[in-house]
């Protein structure tokens, strides 16, 4: 039993590292946007980067506030309003989003061997904690992709790639992997 619980704790640290990488992508994306681009919808019926961050902030706040003792869909959450234009400025929206993000990270830090196997609820549906975390991680990754694509659509000017830029794979591999021998292959088998 302890090995399973220890594995859960190791897994949680990997989840936190994955979340940190998604947060870096979000931050690097929005850093490239003007305020106008941040709030701009690429077309009718599409969400702006601001709206996507508002939705994520509301979702994370609802799901992870008191997650061990209350349902993840809080009665005071107004999900539909999350898809309306933000009434404040960029800084206030980023603070709202960051609050939800910090609530998620704080909830993960509260998990330990005594509660990792607890059942929690989202809209009355039972979830194991790992299942609820995976659900949230999938939701975040989905919206990170939307945020990045939307940002590229509304941004005027050059774009700084968040991952390996097209045409740069060989250079990236050489700088990160080094020689074929460093990748565990002999020069003859490379």
matplotlib code that plots the C-alpha trace (Angstrom):
import matplotlib.pyplot as plt

x = [0.0, 2.8, 4.4, 1.1, 0.7, 4.4, 3.8, 0.8, 3.0, 5.7, 3.0, 1.7, 5.1, 5.2, 1.7, 3.0, 5.9, 3.5, 1.3, 4.4, 5.2, 1.6, 1.8, 5.1, 3.3, 0.4, 2.7, 5.0, 1.9, 0.2, 3.5, 3.5, 0.1, -0.9, -4.0, -6.0, -4.9, -5.4, -9.1, -9.7, -11.8, -10.3, -13.8, -17.5, -18.3, -14.7, -13.3, -10.5, -7.4, -8.9, -12.2, -10.3, -8.2, -11.4, -13.0, -9.9, -9.7, -13.4, -13.1, -10.0, -11.4, -14.6, -13.0, -10.2, -11.5, -12.2, -12.1, -11.8, -15.0, -17.2, -18.4, -16.2, -19.0, -19.6, -23.1, -21.8, -20.0, -21.5, -19.9, -21.9, -20.5, -17.0, -17.6, -18.6, -16.2, -14.2, -15.5, -12.1, -8.6, -5.9, -4.2, -7.4, -8.2, -4.7, -5.1, -8.4, -6.8, -3.8, -6.0, -7.6, -4.2, -2.9, -6.0, -5.2, -1.5, -2.5, -5.0, -2.3, 0.1, -2.6, -2.7, -0.8, -0.8, -3.9, -6.1, -4.8, -7.3, -10.3, -13.3, -14.3, -17.2, -17.7, -21.3, -22.3, -20.2, -17.7, -14.0, -10.9, -8.5, -6.1, -9.0, -10.1, -6.5, -6.3, -9.6, -8.3, -5.0, -6.7, -9.0, -6.0, -4.0, -7.0, -7.3, -3.6, -3.7, -6.7, -5.0, -1.9, -3.8, -6.0, -3.0, -1.3, -4.5, -4.9, -1.3, 0.3, 4.0, 6.5, 5.9, 8.3, 7.7, 6.9, 8.3, 10.8, 10.3, 9.6, 12.9, 14.8, 14.5, 18.0, 19.6, 17.4, 18.3, 22.0, 21.9, 19.8, 20.8, 24.4, 26.1, 24.5, 26.7, 25.1, 21.7, 22.8, 23.6, 26.9, 28.2, 27.9, 24.2, 23.3]
y = [0.0, 2.5, 1.9, 2.9, 6.0, 6.9, 6.5, 8.9, 11.5, 11.1, 11.4, 14.6, 16.2, 15.3, 16.9, 20.1, 20.1, 19.7, 22.5, 24.7, 24.1, 25.0, 28.2, 29.1, 28.7, 30.9, 33.6, 33.6, 33.8, 36.7, 38.6, 38.9, 40.5, 44.1, 44.9, 45.2, 41.8, 40.3, 41.2, 40.7, 37.9, 36.5, 36.3, 36.3, 33.3, 32.8, 33.5, 36.0, 35.1, 37.1, 35.1, 31.8, 33.0, 34.1, 30.7, 28.9, 31.1, 30.5, 26.8, 26.3, 28.4, 26.4, 23.0, 23.3, 25.5, 23.3, 20.3, 17.7, 18.9, 20.5, 19.8, 21.2, 23.1, 25.8, 27.3, 30.8, 30.0, 31.7, 29.7, 31.4, 34.8, 33.5, 33.7, 37.3, 40.2, 41.0, 44.2, 45.3, 45.8, 43.2, 43.4, 42.6, 39.7, 38.2, 38.5, 36.7, 33.9, 33.7, 33.3, 30.2, 28.9, 29.4, 27.6, 24.6, 24.5, 25.0, 22.1, 19.8, 20.7, 19.6, 16.1, 13.5, 9.8, 10.2, 11.8, 11.0, 8.1, 10.1, 10.5, 14.1, 15.3, 17.5, 18.4, 15.5, 13.0, 11.0, 11.2, 9.7, 12.5, 11.4, 11.3, 14.8, 16.0, 14.4, 16.0, 19.4, 18.9, 17.9, 20.9, 23.2, 21.7, 22.0, 25.7, 26.4, 25.2, 27.5, 30.4, 30.0, 29.6, 32.6, 34.7, 33.9, 34.8, 38.2, 39.2, 41.7, 41.3, 38.5, 35.7, 34.1, 30.4, 28.7, 25.4, 24.4, 26.8, 25.2, 24.4, 24.3, 20.7, 19.6, 22.5, 21.9, 18.2, 18.9, 21.4, 19.3, 15.8, 16.4, 13.6, 10.2, 8.7, 11.0, 9.7, 6.1, 5.1, 4.2, 6.3, 3.3, 2.7, 6.4]
z = [0.0, 0.9, -2.5, -4.2, -2.1, -2.7, -6.4, -6.2, -4.5, -7.1, -9.8, -8.2, -8.4, -12.1, -12.5, -10.9, -13.3, -16.3, -15.0, -14.6, -18.3, -19.3, -17.2, -18.9, -22.3, -21.2, -19.8, -22.9, -25.2, -23.4, -23.0, -26.8, -27.0, -26.7, -24.6, -27.8, -29.0, -25.6, -25.6, -29.4, -30.7, -34.0, -35.5, -34.4, -32.3, -31.2, -27.7, -27.1, -25.1, -22.2, -22.3, -22.3, -19.3, -17.5, -18.1, -16.8, -13.7, -12.9, -13.5, -11.4, -8.6, -8.6, -8.9, -6.4, -3.6, -0.7, -3.1, -0.4, 1.3, -1.3, -4.8, -7.5, -9.1, -6.6, -6.4, -6.8, -10.1, -13.1, -15.9, -18.7, -17.6, -18.0, -21.8, -21.7, -22.1, -18.9, -17.3, -16.1, -17.4, -18.3, -14.9, -13.1, -15.4, -15.0, -11.2, -11.4, -13.6, -11.3, -8.2, -9.8, -10.8, -7.2, -5.8, -7.9, -6.9, -3.2, -3.5, -5.0, -2.1, 0.4, -1.0, 1.0, 1.8, 4.1, 1.5, -2.0, -2.4, -1.2, -3.5, -4.5, -6.5, -9.5, -10.3, -8.1, -10.0, -7.9, -9.0, -7.5, -6.9, -9.6, -12.1, -11.1, -11.5, -15.0, -15.9, -14.9, -16.6, -19.8, -19.6, -19.1, -22.0, -24.3, -23.5, -23.6, -27.3, -27.9, -26.2, -28.3, -31.6, -30.8, -29.9, -33.2, -35.1, -33.4, -33.1, -35.5, -36.2, -35.6, -33.2, -30.8, -30.9, -27.6, -28.7, -31.5, -34.4, -37.8, -39.5, -36.2, -35.2, -36.2, -34.4, -31.3, -31.3, -31.6, -28.8, -26.4, -27.3, -28.5, -30.3, -31.2, -28.4, -25.9, -27.0, -26.1, -29.7, -31.1, -34.0, -36.3, -35.3, -35.7]

ax = plt.figure().add_subplot(projection="3d")
ax.plot(x, y, z, "-o")
ax.set_aspect("equal")
plt.show()
